[in-house]
């Protein structure tokens, strides 16, 4: 948008210059025109012969500065080289993003040391010439931190001034973040703080980050006391993400963080306990070993995403523990790398759960070939309000007894009814007997069912479930092994034999077959 406006402005300036040149070359003509106009004026015809004078694109300076602020960093720098107005606004440019990509530093053409030197010189030159006024966002992606570390402090000191709103520091080796730069009110305007590979040691008594809304710490060295010190003044915090923060043993979120609605804790391996008293926590995502959870009044916790470690039965944990811990959930996503036991029948229920997603597999040696997919009916039973159910099965979880070998005895559970379930999607549908039984059970015991989708291919790259290559941005499907392609064709045959005849006329059945272009088996 900013570059388009700049091009339009330059075109208007060129047109204005061209008009001036034409007027200079044809001065005599203009003189005769003026004489003719004077004659008309003498005859009383001056009003009809007047023409409005073209003044050119004389835009106000504040509009030009706004146009400049909308450009990408490299375009804004180029504009500053050709325009005095843009040069002035460049010293107040609001969004500075420094990375090898934005600075045009390609590793293929230069050695690592040359790239680090050019990166340092360019960033240092820009920040030294920046006035500090008007700077809203600073993003630093430093790939060679050892050679640049001595400069980062001065760069941050230039950027962290009253008015700065976003700070992102992404480094690849250890860096000690100078927390004192946030004191004396300099950090009170920061709304978004993103740090990686840092030691972040907020000290008691530092009153800062009062406007902070989003805090993202990845591989950051910080203890529970230091994090608590930081949170003690972050009354506006809305989103907290902690990834690989391995010094944390416990996480305590105080009650006065009334705006906190999103919490993510990802692979903090030393963490043993999470205690939250935040009254408006809506979404909680967790990956790691089972820990002690104390989430206070959970009446507002609506969305939960749980992924336990590779040696834990996440599904069994979710159905036995979570109904009593988070009884008011509306959406639940459970990811299990391994399941060695089937899901038990439990008494507690998810009375408000409307969306359930279960992802199975990923560690072939840990996923039991004896796992019974039909036992997932337990989740449907404890979720009387459930409307959407998604089951995604990884290729490593497909080594089960085939329905073609054991079709003589197909289990049925007619006493289990699911009266609100409308949409069911199974990704990685295979010919396992228990999976065919689960699908038939859904068809026979779900009078509210509207749509059943069976995808015979599990695509690890298909995060947004966009299907095959014809509708994907990459133009190709994810790679499949020969075993997976053969299993997909077996799944199609299982659908023809055992499922098609059970689909009611009120249910729309969608069967996604292997891609004819990307999933061919070479003979």
N, C-alpha and C positions, 0 to 999 in steps of 0.2 A: 504494500500500500504506500509506504513512504517513498520507495524508489519510483513508483508510478507518478506520484505527485511531483517528485524532483524532475523527472523527464518532461512532464508537462510544463513545469516552471521554466526549464532551460529552453524548451521549444518556443515559449512565449517571449523569452528574452532575445532569442535569435530573430524572431519575427520583428520585434521592435527595432533591432539593429538594422535589419534589412530595409525597413521602411525609412530609417534615417538616411541610409546610403542612397536610396532612390530619390529622396528629396534633395540630397546634395547634388546628384548628377543632373537633375532637371530643375535647377534653380530658376532658369529663365522662364520655363513653363509656369512655375509657381508664381513668378512675378507678374506674368501676363494674366494669370487667373485672378491675382489680387487687384490688378487694374480693372479687370472686367467686373469684379465684385463692387469696386468703387463706383463704376458707372451705374450698376444696378441700384446701389444705395441712393445715388442722385435721382434716380427715377422712382424712388419710393418702393423698391422691391427687395430691400435688404433682408426682410424676415424670411421670405421664401427661399433665398439662396444660401442661408447659413447651414453649415454642417457641424455635427458634434465632433469635437477634437478627440482623437484616440490617445488615451493616456498610458496604455501598456499595462502589464501585470505588476503594478506597484502594490504588492501584498504587504500587510503589516508585519513587523519583525516577529511578533509573538506567534503568528500563524506559520511563518517560515521555520521558526524554532520547533514548533510542534511537528511540522512535516519532517524535520531533521530527526526528531526523537523517534519517529516511526520506522526509520530505516534500520537495516541490519548494520552491525558494527563496521564491516569493511566498506559498505556503501556510504555510511555516514562519514568515515574518515576520508574517502575519496571526494565527497562533496565539500568537505572542509578545505581541501586543497585548491578548489576552483572558485570558492565564494567567500568573500569577507564576512558576510552575515553568518554563513554556516561555520566559519572558523571560530567566530565568537560563541556560537551555540555548542560547538564541539567541546569547548572548555567547561561546558555544563551538561554534557551528554548524560542522560539519566540511567542508561542500562549498559554496563560494561561486562561483556562475556569474553574471557580470555581462555582459549584452548588452542591446541595445535591446528584444529580444523578452522576456527574462526580467524586465526592469524595466517592461514594458508601455508603452514609448515608441514610438508610431506616427508615422512620418514624414508620413503623409497628413494628420494633424491638427495638426502643429506644424511650425514652421520649423526648419531645420537647426541654427541657433544655439541655439534653445530646447531642442532635444533634447540637444545637447552639454552645455549648462548643467545640465539636469535629471539627465543621466547622471552628471556629475561630482559634483554635490551629493549624490545618493543613494549612490553608491559611497563617497564620502569619509565620509559620515555613518555608514554601516554599518561600515566598516573602523576608524574611530576608536573606535567603541563595541564592537568585537570585542576580546576579551581576548587573542587570539592563541593561546590554549590550545585544543588539540583540532582546530585547522584542518588538514585533510588535503589538500584540493584547492582551487585557485584558478584560475578561467578568466576572462580579461579579453578581451572583443571590443570594441575601441575603434575606432569608425568615423571619428571626427574627432580624429585624434591631435594636430593642431597646437594645439588648445585644451586638450587633456587631458594633454599630454606632461609638464608640470611636476608633475602629481599622481602619475604612474605610479611614480616612484621611491619616494615615501612609501608608496604602496599596497603595492609589492613589499617594502619594508622591514618593513611590518607583517605581511605574509603569510609571508615566508621566515624561518621560525623552526625550531629543531629539532623534527622531527615532521611537517613538511610533506612530502607525497609526490608531488603533481602540480602542475605550473605550466604553464599555457597562456596565452601572450600573443599575441593576434592583433590587429595594428595595420595600418593602411592607408597609413602614411607612415613615413619613416625614424625610428627610435628607437635610441638608444645604450644597450644593456642594461648595467646596472651590475654587472659580474661580481664586484666586491668583496663584494656581498651574499651570495655563495655561499661565502665564505671563513670561516675560524674555526669550521668544523664546521656552519655553518648550512645548507649544501646537501647534507650527507651523508645525509639521509633522503629526498631527492628520487629518485623512481623513474621519473617520466615528465616530460620537458621538451619543450614544443612552442613554437617561436618563429617568427614571421613578420615580415618587413620590419624586421629589426633589424640593428644592428652588434653582433656578439658576439665580444669580444676577450679570451678567457681568457689570463692572463699566466703565464709560467713561474714555478713556485714555489707557485701556488695549488693546494692539495690539497683537492679538493672532488668532489662527485657520486660518491662511492664506492658508493652504492646504485642508481645510474642504470641502468634496464633498457631504456628506450625514449627515443630522441633523434630529434626531427623538426625539421629546419630548412628553412624555405621562404623564399626571397628574403632570405637572411641573408648579411651581409657577414662572411666569415670566411676566412682563408687556410689553406693546408695545414698550416703550422706551428702556428697557433692551434688548429685542429681536433686536430692531433696532441697538443698540450698538454692539451686537454680529454680525449681518449681515454686518455691516459697514466695517469689515475687512475680510469677508469670500468671497473673490472674486472667488474662485474655486467652490462654492456651486452648486451642480447639482440636489439635491433632498432634499425637506423640508417637514417633516411630523409633524403635530401638533395634538395631541389627548387630549381632556379633559383639555386643558390649560385654566382654567376658569378666570384667571386674565386679559386675553387679551380682550380688547374692540375694538381695530382696528388692522389690520395687513397691514403694508405698506412694499412692496418689491421694493427696489430701482432699477433703470435702469442699474446700473453697475454690477448687477448679471447676466452677459451675458450667463453663462453656465447653469443657472437654467432651467431645462426642466420639472420637476415634482413637483407638489404642492398638498398636502393633508391636509385638515382642517376637523377634525372629532369631532363633539359634543363639541365645545368650546362655552358654553352656554351664555357667556356674550358678545360674538363677535357681532359687529354691522356692520362692514364694512371691505372689503378686497380691497385694491388698489395695483395693480401690474403693474410695468413698465418694468418687465423683458422681454427682446425682444425675447427670444427663449423658452418661456414657451409653451410646447407641450401638457402636460397632467395635468388636474385639477380635483381632487375628493373632493366632499363636502358633509357633512352630518350635518344638523342643521336647525334652523329656517331661513326663507328667510332674506337675508341681502342685503346691498348695495354692488354691485359689480362694480368695475372700473378696467378693465383689460387692459387698454391702447390699443396699437396696437395689435389686435388679429389675425393678418394674419398668425401667426404660431401656434395658439392654435388649436390642431387637435382632442384631446380626452377629453371628459367631462363625469364625473360620478356624478349625482346629486341625493341626497336622503334627502328630507325635513322631518320636524318633523311629528309626527303621526297625527296631526290635520290639516295638510295642503294638498291641492290638488296638488301634485307634477306634475302630467301629465298636468293639466291645466296651471300651472305656466310655465312648460318647453315649451309648444307650443306657448304661448302668449308672453313670455319675451325673451327666449333664441335666437330665430332667429336674433333679432336685436343686442343682446349683443355678441353672438359668431357665426357670420355668416359663418365662414370658418371651422366649425367642420367636421370631417370625421367619428368619432365614438361618439355615445351618449348612455349613460346608465341612465335611469330614474327609481328610486325605490320609490314607493308610499305605505305608510302604510294605507292610507285611501283616497278614492276618493268619494266625495259627489256630484260632478257635472260632466257632460259629456264634452268631449273635443270640444271646439268651432272651427269654421272655421276661419282661419286667413289669412292675405295677405302675410306676410313675409315668406320667405322660407329658408330651409337649403340646399343651392344649391350644397354643396360638401359632404353631409352626405351619407356614404356608409353602415354604420353598426348602427342599432338601437336595443336596448334592453330595454324592459319595464317590470318591476317586480311589481306586484300588490298584495296587501293584507298583512296580518300579525296582524291586530288589528280588530277583528271581529265586535266589537260594533261600529267602526268608518267607516267601509266600507259599502257604501250604497248598499242595495240589488237591487236598481233601476239603478245601473250603467250600461251604455250601451257600451258593448265591440265594437259594430260596429262603435262607434264614434272614435275609434282609427284609422279609415281610414283617419282622418284629418292629422295624423303624416305621413302617406304614401303620402298624397297629397302635403305636404310642403317639401317633400324630393325626388325630381325628379331623383337624382342619386343613390337612395337607392338600395343596392344589397342584404343585409341580414337583416331579421327582426326576433327577438326573443321576444315572449310574455310568461312570467312566471306568473302563477296565484296561489296564496296561497290557502289553503283549506278554509280559512275564507272568501274568496271572491267568493265562489261557491254557495251562497244562492240566486239564481236568478230564474226567471220564466223559467220553463222547456220547451224545444222545443216540447215535446210530447203533451203538453197542448195547445200550441199556434202555431202549425205548419201551420194552415190554412192561416196565413198572414205572409209571409216571405219577408222582405224588400230587395230591390235591388237598387244599385247605379251605373248604367251602364256608366254614364258620367265620372266616376273617373277611369282613367287608370294609371297603374304603369308599365312602359315599361322597367325598368332595374332590377326590383326585381327578384332575382334568387332563394333564399333559405328562407324558412319560417319554424320556429320551435315554436310550442305552447306546453309549459310544464304545466301540470295541466288542460288539455283540459277537459271540462265538458259538460253537456247536456243543458247548458243555451242557450236560443233561440238566444240571441244577439251574443254569441260566434260562434254558428253554422252559423249565418248570416255572420259574419266576415270571417270565413273560406271559405264559398261559394263565397263571394265577391272576395277574393284573387284568387280563382281558375278561376273565370269567367272574371276577368279584369286584369290579369297579363300574357300577352303573353310570357314574358321572363322567367316565372317560370320554374325551373328545379327540385326542390325537396321540398316537403311538409312533415314535420314530426309532428305527433300528439301524444303526450305522455299523457296518461290518468291518470298518477300518478304524483303528486307534491312531490318531495323528498327533504326535507330541508337539508339533509346531502350530497346531490348530487351536490356539487359545480362545479365539473368539467364535469358534464353532461355525466357521464360514463354509465348511465343506470342501469340495474338490477344487482342482486347479482352475476350473473355468470361472470361478467367482473369487479367487484369492488374489491378493495384490502381487504376490511373488510369481504368479503364473505357472506354478507347479505344485504338486502334492508333496507331502513329506515322504522320505524314503521308507520302504518296507522290505523286510527280509522275505525270502522265498517261502519260509514257513508261515509268515503272517498272511501272505497273499493266498496260499493254499487254504489256510484256516478261514479266510474271508469267504472263499467259494464254498467251503463246507457249511459256513453259517447261512449262506443264501439257500442252500439245499435244505437245511433244518427249518428255515422260515417257510419254504414251500410245503414241506411235509407236515409239520406239526403246529404251525401258527396261523397260516392264512385262513384255514377253515374255521378258526375260532374268533375271527375279527367280526364284531357286530356291524351292522350297516350304519350305525350312528358314529362309528369310530373311523377317523382318517388314519390310514396306515402309510407311513413313509419308510421306504427301504432304501438306504444308501449303499450302493454297490461299490466295489473297487473301481478306481479310475481306469478306463480303457486305454488311456495313453500312458499313465505313469506307473500303473500297477500290473503290468503284463509279466507273465512267467515265461522266461526264455526256455525254449525246448532244445 
